[in-house]
Amino acid sequence: MTMMPRLDAGEQLAAMQVQGLAFGAFEKVDAERMQRELREKAQGIGQEAEPARPKRATPAQLSAMGIGVSMPVQKGQNDG
């Protein structure tokens, strides 16, 4: 349950930044940078735009979970 306090803290920091931007608490250069970053996030641009894809389970891992796996034979391969 350590993730909820971290999420709450992140949301509080974001709210503080938004209020600071709205009331002019930041230097102009910093405010412009923060606004640009927020616009990019809203548009899906940047490092955080695309979440990392989870790893695929291997056939051995699936088998260990009781999920049967059959591998199709590919045409054109020489068996030896």
Secondary structure, 3 states (H helix, E strand, C coil): CCHHHHHHHHHHHHHHHHHHHHCCCCCHHHHHHHHHHHHHHHHCCCCCCCCCCCCCCCHHHHHHCCCCCCCCCCCCCCCC
